[in-house]
Amino acid sequence: MGESNYISDFGADLQKIPLATLPAPGIMHPDTISAMSCFRFRISPRAALVLGAVALLPFLSLSNVLAQGTPAAAAPDRAHIEEVLKSLNRGHFIGQVAVSPDGRRLAWIQGARGASEILIAPLDDLKKSERATAAAKPDAYCHERGLAWEPDSKALAFFSDCASLGTQDDLYIARFDGNPARRVTELKGYVNAPAFSPDGSKIAFLYVEGATRAAGALAAMKPWSGVIGEDNVEIQRVAVAQMDTAAPNALQVTPANLHVYEFNWSHDSRSLAYVAADPPGENNWWVAKLYTQALNGPAKAILAPAEVSGPLHGLQIAVPRWSPDGKTIVFIGGLMSDQGSTGGDVWIVSSTGGTPRDLTQGRPTSPAWVEWDGNDHLFVSELAGGNCQLLRYHLQGDRVSPAGGINFGSPIFSIPGTVGDGRMRLSLSSTADRSLFVFQASTFDHPMEIYSAKPAMVMNAGLAGVMQLSHFNDGIQRPWGKPVSLSWSSDQFRVQGWLLMPKGYDPHKKYPLIVEVHGGPAAAVQSRWGAGYGLSPAAFSALGYFVLQPNPRGSFGQGEDFTQANRKDFGYGDLRDILAGVDAVEAKYSIDPNRVGITGWSYGGFMTMFAVTQTQRFKAAVAGAGLSNWLSYYGENSIDQWMIPYFGASVYDDPAVYAKSSAINYIKQARTPTLVVVGDRDGECPAPQSFEFWHALRDQHVPTQLVVYPNEGHGFVDPEHRMDVLVRAVQWFERYMSPTS
């Protein structure tokens, strides 16, 4: 229901579809609302590259707004806010990284002249880089992404829009022989996730033919028209291109009536395993099944979580990986509120179907990515508390039998930061023999760089324990306050979170505190470099605030029991965890208890709305893409399937459990001045949810303001809109949490 609202290093790229000139955001009027919907937030590597390139653009002029009960205190100095923001996004951004299967070379993506470029260098000397591109001239730049090495390491595949700049990506192959990259496809639609077959003869990728938007519910929804859910439904399938054909080619191989989310090749290059569901794809990932299919054969569903018994029943599956011998498939299964925000347990099932086995039952971590190493070992990337770590499991005996043994071993690395190669959440790039893993990593203290780890070596904890390959950001100093990893007790749980101290912290002074609640709820705040835009904790810290980012129950990082602890309980146990965190921070640091605010996006927006109806602890609030009424939301949104695992039934079967967590039912208790922001084409958290909350606060004479941003979905794309959200939020907090307010 919304992973985050700042730049993420993970997730599928957003489709480049030209946008009309965007008008300024306006105050919400009932006539301007489209009946739309709520909840994930991930910004793609491409979007991050584009945003990084425009970080110094002027801010969108703020229009005059109508706010009830605004105090007489002057608004904060906008010029100062803008100057601080301009200083925060320093550094060299690194997109996807990919080590060649033979371990000799590294490819990576970086921003270039308002676009992106691919560089390739010897692994032991990244300064000797050369550009790989589909551009016809050396001084021409396009958007290029989606790296995939040929198994023999002699070529690199990638997507580029050089042939139709800004409108269409196609697949290209660069062979490093002095010749231009060869165009492999001529497509019309969205493409993503290229993967060579193990024998190198084919390359598969996800394809939405005729797409008008990126696949999934994050992008802005199309205006509603026609027969809803039937007309103009866009379906993502697996397409395969042959490498031995000179002419551009691609054939869609998965059924036309199945929306595919993720796929994996069998090791004999003859079949695919994939997670898919009936369309529409943005809604049905939560009921997706695991399929296998020979390239020239029919699809076979081998696992349907809705039909199995035990802890996987009715939950989600992701990251299918076929064992080298073809006998088994592993995957991540668990309670996941968003496709792409992966976490759960590692499961294994026979490739012909049967009862799945939970390999990590009871383990207090959240695996997110998995890869085979032979038939008896797995490399697993997981979130453990505030750390990202890599382990090598040893499977002993019958792999799918509960009687089979498993040895988890010790972490190969454990980094208190954000780790990944830019493809999937916590995914890593490796050599063919799995002797080397390469990834990008950053923390609140260390800007993004490229690192490697060798399973055969003893790696120490932290970034100092892995091998740093790049030095793009040497000398860049942290422009926000000192980060601290905290933990505190709440009910039966030990809750972890991150605290950013104010820049220039003086313990003899009292400071305001902003609590920022992450989206999801099945997600987690991780230590990472970069301010991002929108509701940026780093920006708040640089402007003199303490910022608490808790990972309350429902989050990843402490195992499935912790992730599932907020089922049928939204707003109660998780709010107790958050308030206990505020108590812990106030007990240890110089916080002014009369200047505590709360904010969040998506699920964090819901928690903000709900919190101000349950407690007077917060003196100001900013709710981004929030949710105020679960009963009306159920019928408005485009992703209603995600709610059943959390609430246990539909709203029509058990309205009471939805009413219990609806902020609108407690609006008479609200006293906190609240700014509400949302996109007018949000398909996950519909604009009417924000309108309903704003209208109710206004009716109760609570200071409030609603800003609606045009042509924006759940994840804002326009950088001026993202910056405008932050400026408005800072002004709101300073207005209502100033010492004189």
N, C-alpha and C positions, 0 to 999 in steps of 0.2 A: 504494500500500500504506500510505497514511496521510500526508496532507500536513503536518499539524501538530497540536498539541494545545492551542493557545490560540485565542482568538477570531479568526475570519477575516472580512474584509469582503466576501468573495465566496461564491458558492454558492447553491443553491436553498434556499428556506425549508423548515424542518421543519414537518410537519403538526401542528396542535394536536389531539392526541388525549388525552383525560383520562387521567392516570396514577393508579394505585392508590397508597395511602399506602405509602411505601417503608420497609422495615425497615433497620436499621443494617447497614453492611457487615460481613461476617464472615470469619473465617479459612476458607480453602478446605478443604473435606472432599470426598473422592472422590464421596460420594453426592449432592453438590449440583451436580455439573457437568452441564451440557447439552452435547451434542456439537455445538458451534457453531464459527464461523469468524472471518477477519482483514482488512484493511489501509488504510483511508483515514481522514483526520480533518479535517473542516471544520465549523465551527459557523456556522449560518445567520445572516443579519441579524436574523431574529426572535429566535433564541436569544440573540444578543448583546444585543438590547434588553432581553429578560427578565432576563438575567444582570446587566446593568448596573443594573436597577431593584432587584435584591436583593443588591447587592454588600455591603451592611452587615448581612446576616442573620447570626445567631450560627452558629458552626461546629458541625458535627455532632460529638457527643461521640465520642471515640475509645474503642473497646472495647479491653479487654486482649487482647494478642496473644502468641502463642508463637513466640519467636525463639531459635534455637540459637546459643550462643556469644556472647550479648550481653555486652559489657564492663560493668564495674561503674560506669563514669562515669554521672552523672545525666543524664536526658533533658533536652534544651533546654527553656527556659521557654516553654510553649505560649501563655501570655497575651501574651508579647512578640511571638511569631510572628503571632498574630491581629491585634495592634495595627498591626504593619507592613503586613500584608495589607490592612487597612481603608484605609490611606492611598494605596494604589497605583492604584485604579480611579477616580480623580477625573477629572472632565471631562465634557463634553457629547458623547454618542454620536450620530453621524449615520448613518442607514441609507441606503437607495437615494436617489440624486439624479437628477432628470430635467429637462432644459431643454426648454422648449416649442419646437416646430419653427420658429416665427417668431423665436425668440430673445428674446422679451419677458419671459417669466416662468420662474421656477424652482420646481419642487416637490421636497420632500424629506421623509424619514421620520425621526422622532425618538421617543425613549421618552417616555411620558406616563402617570403614575399606574398603574404596573404593566402598562401595555399599550403601544400605539404610536399615533402620530397623523401625519397628513399636513398639511404646511404649504405654502402657495403664496404667493409674493411677487414683486414686480417684480425682474428680474434685477439692476438697479442699486441696489436698496435692500431687502435681505432683512429689515430690521427691520419693514417694513410687511407682515408676513405675516398670512394668514388661513387658517383651518382648513378642510380638505375632509374630510368624514366621512359615513359612512352612519348614524351615531348619530342617534336621534330627538330627543335633548335635548342642549343645549349642554354640560351637565356630565357626559354619559355618554362613556365611552371603551371602545374595542374594540381588537382587533388588526387593523391595516390595513397593507397592503403591496402590492407588485407594481404599480408605477406605469407607465402607458402613455399618452402624449399622443395625442389625435386629430390626424391630419395637418394639419387647419386650425387647430390650437391653441385651439379653442373648448371643448374638454372634456378631462377627465382620467379615465381608467379606473383602477380599483384593486380589489384584493380586500379584503373585510372580513368579520368574523364577527359583526357587530352583530345580525343576525337570529337567530343561534343561538350565543350567546357561548361561546367555548371549544371548540366542536364542529365547526363547518362554515364555511368561507370561500365567499363568492359574489362575483360580479363586479358592480361598481357603476360608474355614470357620473355625474360631477359636471360641470355646465355653467356654473357661476358666474353664474346668472341669478336668484339668490335662492331658488330652489326646492331641496328636499332632493335628495340624490343618488338616482338611479334604479337600482333593482335589475334587473340584466340576466339573471341566472341563478338557478335553484333547483336546487342540485346535492347529491349525496351522495358525497363522496370528496375526494381530494387535488387541488388546483389550483395552477398555477404558470405563470410566464413569459407574461403577456399581451402581445399584439402586434397593433396595428391593421393591417388591410390598407391598402396605399398609397392606395386610393381612399376610405378612411374608412367604408365600408359594413359592414364586418365586423370582428370581433376574434377572434383565435385564441388558444388557451392549451393548456397541457398538463393532462391530466385523467386521474386514476386512479379510475374509478367504483367505489364501495364500498370504498375504501381503509381499511385498519386501521392503516397506518403510512405514513411518508413513502416516496416512491419511492427506490430505491437501497439500497446495502448499509450505509450509515452508521448508519441508525436501528436501534433494537433489533429483532432478528428475532422473528417470531411463534414461539410454542412449536411444536415439530415435531409434526405429527399428519397422518394420512391418507396418501395416496399422494404421496410427496415429489417435488416438481418438477412435479406434475400437478394436484393438488387446490388450490383456493383461490389460484391464481397471480394476482397483481395486475398488470394491464397498463396502462401509460401510453400514452395516445393523444392526438392533437390534436383538440380540440373547437372549433367555430366558432359564435359567436353573431352574429345579425343586428342591426344598429343601428336599422333602420327598423321594428322591431316593438316595440309597447308592452309586451306580455306577456313575462315571463322566458322565455328560450329558449336552447338550445345543442344542437348536433348533432355527434356524434363522426364525423370524416370520414376518418381513417386506418384501415387494416384492423385488425380485432379480434385478429389473430394477430401483430401487430408492436408491439414496445415502442419508443416514440419517445423520444429523449433531448433533441434540440434541433431546431428548425425555423426556417424563414425563408420569408417571402412572396416570390413573384415580383412584379415591379413592375407587372404588369397586373392584380394582385389575383385571378387566376384559378387559381393553382397554388401548391403548397408544395414546398420542398426540405427534406428532413429526414434525420437520422441515426437508424437504427433497427435492431433485431435481433429474432430470435425470443425469446419469453419463456423463462425468467425474466429480467427486466430487470437485476437487480442483478449478474448473472453475465455477460451476453452483450454488454455494451458493447464489450468487447475484440475482438469479431468482428462489429461492426456494419457495415452497408453504407450508402451514400448513395443516397437515393431521390428521385425527383420524382413528383408526382401532381397532376393537375387535380382540383379540388374534387369534381367529379362523375365522376371516372374512376378507373381502377385504379392501384395503386402500381407504379412501374418502378424497379428497381435499376439505377443507372447506374455504380456503382463498388463493387467488393468488394475491399478490401485483400488478402484472402487469395488472390485470384485474379490480382492484377497482379504483374508482375515489377519488379525494381529495388528501390530503397531503401524504398519504401512497403510492400513485401510483408509481410503479417502484422502490420502496425502499426495504430495507431488513428487515427480521424478525428473532427473536431469543428468546430463553428462554421461551418456551411455558409452562404454568402452568394451570392445570385443576382445577376448583373450586371444593370444597368438594361435592357439590350437583350435580356435573356433568353437569350443565346447561351452563357454560361459560368457556372460556379459555382466560387468559391474556398472553401477550407477550410484548417484547420490539420491537418497530418498528422505523426505521429512516434511515438516510444516514450513512451507515457503510462501510468503505473501506476494512475491513478485517473480515473474519469469526473468531470469538473468541474475537475480540476487539469490545465489545458491548456498544452501547449507543444510545439513542433516546428518544422516548416518551413511556409511558405505554399505551398499547392498550388493548381493550377487545372485544371479539366477541362471539356470541352464539356458542355452541359446535356443532350445526347442520349447521352452516354457516350463512351468512347474512352480513350486513354492519357493519364493525368494528367501535368502538368508541374510540377516543383519550381522555384518562383520564387526560393527563398532557399538553394539548395544550397551548403553550405560557409560560410554566413554564421555568425559566432561569437556568435549571440544566440538567444533562444528566443521567437519570436512566439507570442502567446496569443489575440489577438483581431484581427479584420479587418472593415473596412467599405468599400464602394465609394464613390467620388467620381466620378460619370460612368462611362463604359465603359473609360477608359484610366488611371485612377488608383485607388490603394488607400490607405486609412489603416490602418496596422498598429501595434498596441500590443505591445511586446515587453519581455522582461527581458534586460538587457545587463550581465553581472556583477552588481553590487549595485544597479543602477539600473533604474527603469521609464522607458521612453521611447516617444515617438510619432513615427512617420515617415510620409511620403507617397511611395509608390512611383509611378513613371511607367512604364506598360507601353507598349512601342513595337513596332509590327508585329503579327504574328499572336500573339494572347495565349496560345494553347495550344501553339504550336510552340516547340521548343527553340531555334529560330533567332531567336525574338522577343527584343527587347532589353528591358532593365529598368534604370531609374535609381532608386537607393534614396534619394538626397538626404541631407540632414543632419537630425538629430533636431529636431523641433519643440520638444520639451522632453525633459530627461533628469533624473530626480529620484531621488536616493538614498533612496528610501522606498517606501511602498506606495500604489498608485494604483488607482482604479476607481470605477465608478458604482453598485456594489452588485448588479449582475445576474449577470455572468459574471467569470471571472478576467481582470483588466486591461481590462474593457470600459469604454467611455466614452460619455457622453451627448452628442449633437451636435444642432445645428440642421439643418433640412432641406437647406440649401445647404452644409453642412459648413464654414461660416465660423467656427464657435465650438464648442469642446469643453468640457464641464463634468464635474467629477469630485470626489470626496473624496480627500484625501491626508493622510498622516501619516508621521512618522519617529520614531526613538527620542528625538529632541530636540524635536519639534514635535507637539503634539496635533492630532487630526483637525480639519480645516476643509474648506470647499468652495472650489475653485479653478476657473479657466477658462484656456483657451489659445486663441489665434487663429493658425491656420496662416500667415496673411498677414504676421504680425509676426515679428520676430526675438526668439526667446525665449532667455534665458540659462539656464545649468545651475542645477539645484536649485529649491527652492520659491521662492526670490527671483526666479526667472526667469518665473514664471507669475503670473496675477492672482488675488489672494485675495479671495473674495466674502463669506465669513462671518468672524465674529470671536466665535464662541461660546465659545472656550476661551482668550481673552486672559488673560494673567496667571498661567496655571497653569504651575508649574515641574516639571521632571522629578524624580520622587521616587526614581529609581534612579541607578546610576553612569553615568559618561560612556561613550558608544558610540564604537567605533572600527571602521572597515572595514579588514580585513587581507587580505593575499594572501601565499602562500608556494608554494614549489616542492615537487612530489611526483612522482617518476618524470618523465614527459614533460609533466606538466600544471602550470599555474599555478592554484592553488586559491584561491577567495575565501571569506571568512567574516566574521562579525561578532563583536566582543568587547565585552561589557559589563564595565566596570571596577566594583569594589566602590564603593558609595556612601561618600563621604568618604575616598577612596583616599589612603594615605600611602606613598610609595615607600620609606620607611625600614622598613616593616613587611612581613612575609611573609603572604601570603593564600592561602586554598584556591582551587582552580579546579574548576568543574563544566563538563564538556563535554556539550552537549545536541545530539543528532543528530535532524534533522528526519525526518518520515515521507515516504512516497512509494514508491520513492526519487526518482521523477521529480517533483520539487518544488524549492523553494528557500526558505531563510530570507531574509526581507526586513526592512529597518528599518521598524518601525511603532510607533505609540504604544499603550500599554495593557499592563497586567500580565496580563490574562486570569486563568485559574485553572489547575488541574492543574499540570503541570510548567512553571511560569512562569519564564523567564529573568530577567524584571524583578524578580520577588520574590526570587530567589536573589541578584541584584545588590544589592538594597536591604538584604539581610540580611548583606552582607559578603563575598560570593563574587565572584571573576572568573567570567564565564560565556562560554565559547567556543561559537559556533554556526556550524559549518563547512558549506560547500556542496561536499561531495566529489564525485568523479566519479559520474555517475548523476543529478546535479542539473540543473535548468534554469539558463540564464543564459549558457552558453558554446557553444551550438550543439549540433546533433544528435550529432556525434562524441563530445563530452564526456558527453552524456546517456546514450549507449549504451555507454560504456566499462566499465560494470560487468556487462554481460551475461555469464552463465555464470561470474561471479566475485564474487558477493555475499560480503562480509566480508573480502575480501583487498585489492584495490586501494583500495577506499573506506576500509578501516581504516588502510591506510598513509597515505592523505591526511589522515585525522583525527589520527593520531599525529604526522605532520609538523607539523600545525597546533599541537599541544600543544608540540612542540619550539620552534616559532617564538615562541609566547607566553611560554614559560619563559625564552627567551633575551633577551626584551625587557622583561619586567615582573617585579615582585617576587612570584614564585609559590613556594609551598612544595611542592617536588616530592613530598613524602610525604603531601600532602593534595589529591590529584587524583581526582575522581569522574566518572562518566559516567551519562547518563540519556537517555531518548528515548521516544517513543510510536510504536507501529505499526512501520514500518520502523526507526525509531529504537529501538524496543523490541527488535527483532531484533538490531540492531547492538550494543546494550548486552549482550544475552545472549551474542552471539558474541564480543565483545571480551574479556569476562572469562574466556573459555576459551582465548584466544590470547596474552594478555599479563598481567603482574602490575602494570602501570603504574597501574591504577586501584585505589584503596583502598576505594571504596564504589560501589554501582551501584543505580539504580532503573529497572526495566524496565516500561514502561507498554504494555499490550496488545501484547505481544511475540510472537515466534515462535521456537521452539526446535528444531523437527524438521520440515524441509521434506518429508520422505517421508510422515509421518503427516498433516501439514498438507494435503497435496494432496487427501486423501480426506475431510477434515473441513470445509473451508471452503465458503463460498457463492459464491466468486468465482474458481474455479480457472482460468478462461480467461486471466486476466492473466499467468499464469506461463509460458505457452508462449513468448511473445516473448523473455522474459528467460532462460529455461533452454534453449530450442531444441527441446524435446521434452517429452512428458508424463513423469511419474515412472515410468510403467510401461515406457516405451521407453528411458529413460536414467536409472535410479536413481542412478548414480554422481555425476552432476552435482548432484543434490539433496543427496546425502549429504555431498559436499564442503563445503557451506555450512551444514550442520546443527550448531548449537552442542552438541546433545546427544551427538554423536559425540566431542567433545573435553572432556566434563564432568570427566574425571579431572584436567585441568589447571586447573580453576577453584579459586580461593582467595578471591575477592572477596566480601565480604558484600553480598547482593543482595536488595532489596525488589522484589516483583513485584505489580502491580496490574492488574485486568482487569474488564470487565463480564460478567455471567453470560449475556447474550444478544447477545454480540458476533458478528456475522455475517461479519466480515472477519478478525479474529485470534481464533480460537476459544479459549474458556477452557481447554480441555484442553492447549493449547500452554503456557500459563503454569503449569498444574498439573504438567505433565511436567518443566519446568525446575526448579520449586520442589522437587518430589519428588527429583530427581536431586541437587540441591545439598544437601538435607537428608540424603540417603543418604551424601554425601561429608563430612558434618559441617561444611559451610560455613554460616556464619550467614545465615539467610534467613527470609523471611516472605512469605506470600501473602495478599492482601486481594482479595476478590471483591465487586463492587458489584451489588446486585440491580436487575433491570429496566433495566440500562444496555446499550446497544449499543457500537459502536466509538467513537462520539463521545458522551461523557457529557453528559447533559442536565440532570440535577438539580444545581443550583449547590452544594448542600451536599456532594454527593459530589465535585465538582470541587475544592472548597476542602479537603475532607478528604484528597484525594490529595496536595495541596501540603504540608499540615501534616505528613503522614506522611513525605513525601520529605525535607523540611527536617530533621525529627528524625532520620531515618536517616543523612543526610550528616553532621550535627553529631555524632551518636553515634560513627560509624566514621571520621570524618576530623578529630576534635578533636585538638589537640596532644598529649593524654595517651592517646589510644586506641592 
